[in-house]
Amino acid sequence: MDQPDFGELFDPDLDPDFFDKKQWAKVPEPIRKDVEQHVAAHLPADILAKLRDLHARGIPISSDPAFFHFGGGMAVRNLCRQRLSDDELAACCPFGGGWDNCYIGVLAGIAAAPIRRLQAPVGSWQPRQLQFSFIEPEL
């Protein structure tokens, strides 16, 4: 009996996150960006740092216990549902398009996104110094 060809579902390099990334890529980009920004805004800084570190080192996100399906993965899926319901996601990804099969793709999108700095460049703007004057009361 021949094995079925799963070549289009799984990366030949055996990336365990490939299927989730591929499913998430089926969602239109403006919706993906909205969900990714929402999730990123609600993740703790240490978790974001860990996510970006995994990405930088080429380690699959699903291999880290912090993003395990029944642990942090559940919290991520619930954050995703705040922006895109299960039914809306299924409309974008008819076969296998549930949050169980897409949340790693969301995290991969967040990890791959450039980091936006929310501070002004050094030396570009300086706050005005406050000047105090003391007026002695008249007696």
C-alpha positions in Angstrom: 0.0 0.0 0.0 1.4 3.4 -1.0 1.7 6.2 1.4 -0.3 9.4 0.5 1.6 12.4 -0.7 1.6 15.0 2.0 4.2 17.1 0.2 1.8 20.1 -0.2 0.8 20.0 3.5 4.2 19.6 5.1 7.6 21.2 4.4 10.2 18.7 3.2 12.6 20.3 5.6 10.3 19.0 8.4 9.3 22.3 9.8 6.5 21.3 12.3 5.0 24.8 12.1 4.7 24.8 8.3 1.1 23.6 8.1 -0.1 26.3 10.6 1.8 29.0 8.7 0.4 27.8 5.4 -3.2 27.9 6.8 -2.7 31.3 8.3 -1.3 32.6 5.0 -4.8 31.9 3.4 -6.3 34.7 5.5 -6.3 38.1 3.8 -3.3 40.2 4.8 -5.3 43.1 6.4 -7.1 40.7 8.6 -3.9 38.8 9.5 -2.2 42.1 10.5 -5.1 43.1 12.6 -5.1 39.8 14.5 -1.3 39.7 14.9 -1.2 43.3 16.2 -4.0 42.5 18.7 -2.3 39.4 20.0 1.2 41.1 20.1 -0.3 44.0 22.1 -1.7 41.6 24.7 1.3 39.3 25.1 3.7 40.0 28.0 7.1 41.5 27.0 9.0 38.4 28.1 6.8 36.1 25.9 7.3 38.4 22.9 11.1 38.3 23.5 11.0 34.5 23.7 8.9 34.4 20.5 11.4 36.6 18.6 14.3 34.7 20.0 12.9 31.4 18.7 12.3 32.9 15.3 15.9 34.4 15.2 17.4 31.0 16.1 15.2 29.1 13.6 13.6 27.0 16.3 9.9 26.0 15.7 7.5 27.9 17.9 5.5 24.8 18.6 8.5 23.2 20.2 8.5 25.6 23.1 6.4 24.8 26.1 5.3 28.4 26.5 3.2 28.1 23.3 2.0 24.6 23.9 -1.5 23.8 22.7 -3.1 23.5 26.2 -0.9 26.2 27.9 -0.1 29.5 26.4 -1.5 28.4 23.1 -5.0 28.4 24.6 -4.5 32.1 25.6 -3.2 33.0 22.2 -6.2 31.3 20.5 -8.6 33.2 22.7 -6.9 36.5 21.9 -7.2 35.6 18.2 -10.9 35.0 18.5 -11.4 38.5 19.9 -10.5 39.8 16.4 -11.6 36.9 14.1 -14.3 34.4 15.1 -14.0 30.7 14.4 -16.7 31.0 11.6 -14.9 33.9 10.0 -11.6 32.0 10.1 -13.2 28.9 8.6 -14.6 31.0 5.7 -11.0 32.0 4.9 -9.5 28.5 5.4 -12.2 25.9 4.6 -10.1 22.8 5.2 -8.3 22.8 8.5 -9.0 26.5 9.2 -9.6 26.4 12.9 -7.6 28.3 15.5 -6.0 25.0 16.6 -4.3 24.9 13.2 -3.6 28.6 12.7 -2.4 30.1 16.0 1.2 29.1 15.5 1.0 30.9 12.2 -0.2 34.0 14.0 2.8 33.7 16.4 5.2 33.2 13.5 3.8 36.4 11.9 4.4 38.3 15.1 7.9 36.9 15.5 8.9 37.7 11.9 7.5 41.3 12.0 10.0 44.1 12.4 10.1 45.6 15.9 8.6 49.1 16.0 10.4 51.5 18.4 8.0 53.8 20.2 10.7 56.2 21.3 12.2 59.1 19.4 15.7 58.8 18.0 18.4 59.9 20.4 19.2 63.6 20.1 16.3 64.5 17.9 14.1 66.2 20.5 14.7 67.2 24.0 12.1 68.3 26.5 12.3 71.9 27.7 13.8 72.4 31.0 11.5 73.7 33.6 12.6 76.9 35.3 11.4 77.7 38.8 11.6 81.0 40.4 11.0 81.6 44.1 9.2 84.7 45.1 9.7 85.6 48.7 6.5 86.5 50.4 6.2 90.1 51.5 5.9 90.5 55.2 
